[in-house]
Amino acid sequence: MPAKTIPLAEVATKSLSDPAVRQEYEALREEFQIAQLIIDMRKAAKLTQQELANRTGIKQPQLARIETGAQMPRLDTLANLAKEAGYDVEIHLIPKSPSVENNQILSIAITAST
């Protein structure tokens, strides 16, 4: 008898209905978003994990951990990954309320060290 497959969306919906699972998922959302951005950036550059790792001087298993969200990259690692994939990294600090002086957005570009 063939194995029954369950669509990922169905599994996610069922899993996230558990408040404890949802709380953990929400706590890690930004980390998973960063991981997905790195995957998207690498794929847009048409690079394999091995190719991008070689270009940045890290090992492929480390890049795999970063792309699964198991490891958060340091800013210099993120900048090096971005540079070798043809991207720049910028960080913008955006005021959450009008009470911040001048309602000024603060920005910084992170430069790759390689």
Stockholm file with secondary structure:
# STOCKHOLM 1.0

chainA/1-114         MPAKTIPLAEVATKSLSDPAVRQEYEALREEFQIAQLIIDMRKAAKLTQQELANRTGIKQPQLARIETGAQMPRLDTLANLAKEAGYDVEIHLIPKSPSVENNQILSIAITAST
#=GR chainA/1-114 SS CCCCCCCHHHHHHHHHTSHHHHHHHHHHHHHHHHHHHHHHHHHHTTCCHHHHHHHHTCCHHHHHHHHHTSSCCCHHHHHHHHHHTTCCEEEEECCSSTTSGGGCCEEEEECCCC
#=GC SS_cons         CCCCCCCHHHHHHHHHTSHHHHHHHHHHHHHHHHHHHHHHHHHHTTCCHHHHHHHHTCCHHHHHHHHHTSSCCCHHHHHHHHHHTTCCEEEEECCSSTTSGGGCCEEEEECCCC
//
